[in-house]
C-alpha cells in the first residue's frame, strides 16, 4: 500500500547518485584517444631528443634571438623537461584537460616563435626535435612547421573541450564518481 499523496513519506532519504562517468564511445572516444596519444607522443619525443643534448637545446633557443643568453639557457634547459612531463601525462591520460591546456600553450608559443623568425628573415631550423640553429635560407621549413603545430594545437583544443577518453588513468581514477 502506498502513502497518501498529502502525507510525506517516512524513512531514510537517499541522495540521487549521479551517473558514472564513462569514456565516450564511438568516434568521439576514438578521436580523443588518438589526439591524446599523438600530442603526448610528439611532446615526449621532442622533449626526449632535447633533454639528451641540452647544449643543442639551448643553442636552438638562442638562434631565435628573442631572449638574452641567460633566459635562453633557462628556457632551453627547462623546455624539454616540461615537454616530457606533459607528454607522459597525456599518454597515460592523467590530468588530461590540464595537460592539454599546457600542450596548447606550448603550441601557441612555438607557432609565435617560428612566425617571428620567419618574419624577421632568420634562417634557422626550429629545433623542435633536437638540434636547431642557423641553416641555409633554402632549407627553412617555416610553413610546414607552423602547419604541424596548428594541427597539434587543434588536437590539444579537442582534449581541452573533451578530456574524457578511453584507456586513460583519469577514467580509472574517477570510475564510479
Beta strands, then each sheet from edge to edge (+ up, - down):
strand 1: 124-125
strand 2: 133-134
sheet 1: 1+ 2-
end
